[in-house]
Amino acid sequence: MGINPNLHDERHIFQSLNKSNSLINHAEEIRRIYFFGAGSSSQDRKDKINRVFSNFFKNAKVFVDLDITASARATLGDYKGLIGIIGSGSNAGYYNGKKVLNENYGLGYILADEGSSNWIGRTLLKTFLTEIMPVDLQDHFVEKHPLDRKQIMEKVYNNPNPTLFLTSFTDFIEAYQSHPFIEEILKDGFRLFFQTYMVPLSEKYPGLPLNFTGSVAAVHEKLLRDVAAEHQLEIDQVINEPIHNLLNYYIKKT
C-alpha cells in the first residue's frame, strides 16, 4: 500500500502489515529488514517505522532509509554518482558511494515532485478543468475517467491522501503519450526536473554517471533521455523496479 511515515501513523502501518498472511506466517523467521521509503528522512520518522517493524518482526534487526538511497544502491552499488527518481513522486541527489548527501531536495507532493505522476496528474487535471486540453483529448479523458469538476475538487481537497488520486492517471498518459499535447506535458515536467535538480547537481559534481529509477522515467525513457540531451547530459541507466538490483546488493553484503 506504500508506507509513508508522513502520512500514516504507527497503528495504520501495523494494521497494514497484519493484512498480509505471508508476512504473518514468516514474521518470526525474518532476521533483517531493509526498509526504504518516501518520508523516511528525519530520525523521528525512521524511529516510527523501526518501532512498527520491530514489533511485527520480533526477531529482526531493522534498517530504515530514504527511497533515494535504495535507488542509488540499486544503480550505483558502492560507486559515486547522481541519482534521480521519477515515479509517483520525484527526487534527486548525489551519492558518495555510501549515502545520498542532503541537498534539500525531496520537498514532497505539494511543493515539488516535478515530472512525477503526481505532477503530471495535477497538470493534466488543470488543463482539463480550464479547457486548455484539446477537445479530442478531452473526449478520451472523460470516456476513461468520467469525472466532473465537483468530483475532482472533492478528491483533491477533501481526500486524506490526494496523491493516490493525482497519480491515478498514468494509464491515460501511457495510452496517449504520443499525442503532442501529452508529450509536451511530459517534456515540461522532465525539463523542470532537470533545471531544478540535475543541472545544479551535475555542475556541483561534474563527470559522474547519471542514473534514474521509477515507473515514469522507465515508461517515458526516450523523452527523458531527449530532455537530458537538451541540457548536455547523458543518462546511464534507467531502472523501473530497483528492488531486484537492491536485493542482489544486500545478498552480496551478507
C-alpha distance (Angstrom), angle and dihedral (degrees) to the residues before:
residue distance angle dihedral
M1 . . .
G2 3.79 . .
I3 3.80 116.1 .
N4 3.80 116.9 -134.0
P5 3.83 119.0 170.8
N6 3.81 88.5 -153.7
L7 3.80 92.0 60.2
H8 3.81 104.7 27.1
D9 3.80 131.1 56.7
E10 3.80 123.4 -142.1
R11 3.79 94.6 -98.7
H12 3.80 92.3 53.4
I13 3.81 92.5 49.3
F14 3.81 92.5 47.5
Q15 3.80 91.7 49.3
S16 3.80 89.6 50.4
L17 3.80 91.5 54.2
N18 3.81 89.4 48.8
K19 3.79 90.7 58.5
S20 3.81 91.3 68.3
N21 3.80 114.4 83.2
S22 3.81 91.6 -167.8
L23 3.81 90.9 56.2
I24 3.80 92.1 46.0
N25 3.81 92.7 49.0
H26 3.81 94.0 50.1
A27 3.82 101.2 31.2
E28 3.80 95.8 107.5
E29 3.82 92.9 48.5
I30 3.80 94.6 58.4
R31 3.81 114.6 101.7
R32 3.80 102.9 173.1
I33 3.79 133.7 27.6
Y34 3.78 125.2 -170.9
F35 3.79 108.9 -167.3
F36 3.80 120.7 -172.8
G37 3.78 121.4 178.4
A38 3.78 148.2 143.9
G39 3.80 112.6 -87.1
S40 3.82 94.4 29.3
S41 3.78 93.2 116.1
S42 3.82 110.4 109.7
Q43 3.79 122.9 56.4
D44 3.81 94.1 -114.8
R45 3.82 90.8 56.4
K46 3.79 91.5 47.1
D47 3.81 88.3 49.8
K48 3.81 90.1 52.7
I49 3.81 91.6 55.9
N50 3.80 90.9 42.5
R51 3.81 93.1 53.5
V52 3.80 93.7 50.3
F53 3.80 95.5 46.0
S54 3.81 93.1 43.2
N55 3.79 89.2 52.1
F56 3.81 92.9 49.2
F57 3.82 98.4 37.6
K58 3.80 97.0 41.2
N59 3.81 96.9 -179.7
A60 3.79 97.7 44.3
K61 3.77 133.5 100.9
V62 3.82 107.6 -137.4
F63 3.82 127.2 -146.4
V64 3.82 118.0 -171.0
D65 3.79 126.9 -168.9
L66 3.80 142.4 143.8
D67 3.79 123.4 -70.9
I68 3.80 89.8 -118.4
T69 3.81 89.4 62.5
A70 3.80 88.8 56.3
S71 3.80 90.2 50.0
A72 3.80 91.6 49.7
R73 3.80 94.0 50.3
A74 3.81 92.0 44.4
T75 3.80 93.1 54.4
L76 3.81 104.4 26.5
G77 3.79 105.4 25.4
D78 3.80 105.4 -165.9
Y79 3.81 95.9 -20.0
K80 3.79 128.7 103.2
G81 3.78 121.0 -103.9
L82 3.78 149.5 121.1
I83 3.78 120.3 -83.5
G84 3.78 132.6 -163.9
I85 3.79 130.4 -173.5
I86 3.79 120.6 -158.2
G87 3.77 111.6 170.1
S88 3.78 129.3 101.6
G89 3.81 84.3 -23.5
S90 3.80 132.6 9.8
N91 3.77 138.5 -129.4
A92 3.80 140.7 155.8
G93 3.76 139.8 -161.6
Y94 3.80 151.9 151.2
Y95 3.81 116.4 -93.7
N96 3.80 115.4 -155.9
G97 3.80 93.8 -164.8
K98 3.80 93.5 -90.4
K99 3.79 107.6 43.9
V100 3.79 142.4 -0.1
L101 3.78 109.2 -104.0
N102 3.79 118.5 -128.2
E103 3.80 108.2 -101.8
N104 3.84 94.8 166.2
Y105 3.79 90.1 -109.9
G106 3.78 127.1 128.1
L107 3.81 96.8 71.8
G108 3.79 93.8 168.5
Y109 3.77 138.9 -118.0
I110 3.82 96.7 -47.6
L111 3.80 103.4 43.2
A112 3.79 99.9 28.9
D113 3.84 141.1 -5.3
E114 3.81 91.6 130.4
G115 3.80 113.4 -170.9
S116 3.80 93.8 7.4
S117 3.80 126.4 123.9
N118 3.81 86.3 -102.5
W119 3.82 91.4 55.8
I120 3.81 92.0 41.4
G121 3.81 90.6 49.7
R122 3.80 91.8 51.5
T123 3.79 91.4 48.1
L124 3.79 93.0 46.1
L125 3.80 93.0 50.9
K126 3.79 92.2 47.0
T127 3.81 92.4 52.9
F128 3.81 89.6 47.0
L129 3.81 95.7 49.1
T130 3.81 93.7 44.6
E131 3.82 90.6 45.1
I132 3.80 93.0 -122.2
M133 3.79 89.1 125.0
P134 3.84 111.3 97.0
V135 3.80 113.8 -99.7
D136 3.81 94.9 -117.5
L137 3.79 90.1 54.0
Q138 3.82 91.8 45.3
D139 3.79 89.8 57.4
H140 3.81 92.0 51.5
F141 3.80 90.9 45.3
V142 3.81 94.5 52.5
E143 3.78 90.4 46.1
K144 3.80 91.9 53.6
H145 3.82 97.1 34.5
P146 3.83 110.3 25.4
L147 3.81 97.2 -163.0
D148 3.79 130.4 142.7
R149 3.80 128.0 -154.9
K150 3.81 94.3 -94.1
Q151 3.81 93.0 52.0
I152 3.80 92.8 47.4
M153 3.81 93.5 49.3
E154 3.79 90.4 47.5
K155 3.81 93.2 51.3
V156 3.81 92.9 46.0
Y157 3.80 101.1 43.1
N158 3.82 105.4 25.6
N159 3.77 100.2 38.1
P160 3.84 116.8 102.4
N161 3.82 89.3 -140.7
P162 3.83 108.0 28.7
T163 3.81 92.9 168.6
L164 3.80 89.9 74.4
F165 3.79 88.5 60.1
L166 3.80 95.9 40.8
T167 3.80 92.1 51.6
S168 3.81 94.1 47.0
F169 3.82 95.8 88.4
T170 3.80 97.5 73.9
D171 3.81 91.1 105.6
F172 3.80 90.5 57.9
I173 3.80 92.4 45.4
E174 3.81 91.6 50.5
A175 3.80 92.8 46.1
Y176 3.82 92.5 53.5
Q177 3.80 101.3 27.7
S178 3.80 90.8 123.7
H179 3.81 91.9 57.6
P180 3.84 107.3 107.0
F181 3.82 92.0 -128.6
I182 3.83 93.9 52.7
E183 3.80 91.5 42.2
E184 3.79 89.7 54.8
I185 3.82 92.0 50.1
L186 3.81 89.5 52.4
K187 3.80 92.8 47.3
D188 3.82 91.5 47.3
G189 3.81 89.9 53.2
F190 3.79 93.3 47.6
R191 3.80 92.4 45.7
L192 3.78 90.6 51.7
F193 3.79 89.7 49.0
F194 3.80 93.0 51.2
Q195 3.80 94.4 43.8
T196 3.80 92.3 48.7
Y197 3.80 100.2 41.2
M198 3.78 120.8 0.7
V199 3.79 99.3 48.1
P200 3.84 93.9 50.9
L201 3.82 90.6 44.1
S202 3.82 93.2 49.0
E203 3.81 89.8 50.0
K204 3.80 92.0 48.8
Y205 3.83 94.0 43.7
P206 3.83 105.7 27.3
G207 3.78 125.4 -170.3
L208 3.80 97.8 23.3
P209 3.81 125.7 130.2
L210 3.80 116.2 -99.1
N211 3.81 118.7 -141.4
F212 3.80 135.1 178.0
T213 3.77 137.3 -159.7
G214 3.78 131.1 -177.3
S215 3.79 139.6 83.6
V216 3.82 96.8 -94.3
A217 3.80 92.4 49.0
A218 3.80 90.8 48.8
V219 3.81 98.5 44.7
H220 3.81 92.7 46.2
E221 3.80 96.7 33.9
K222 3.81 95.9 136.4
L223 3.81 92.9 54.1
L224 3.79 90.0 45.8
R225 3.81 91.6 52.4
D226 3.80 90.2 46.8
V227 3.80 91.0 54.0
A228 3.82 90.6 46.4
A229 3.82 88.8 53.8
E230 3.82 89.7 52.1
H231 3.82 86.0 62.7
Q232 3.83 93.4 43.8
L233 3.79 91.5 -108.0
E234 3.79 129.0 129.0
I235 3.80 124.2 -150.2
D236 3.78 118.6 -138.4
Q237 3.83 106.9 -169.3
V238 3.80 133.3 7.1
I239 3.81 113.0 -168.2
N240 3.78 123.8 -176.5
E241 3.80 98.8 -163.2
P242 3.82 114.2 23.6
I243 3.82 92.5 -176.0
H244 3.82 93.6 93.7
N245 3.81 95.0 51.8
L246 3.79 89.8 42.1
L247 3.79 91.8 53.4
N248 3.81 90.4 51.8
Y249 3.80 89.8 48.6
Y250 3.81 92.5 57.8
I251 3.81 94.7 39.4
K252 3.82 87.9 59.1
K253 3.82 89.9 48.5
T254 3.80 94.2 56.4
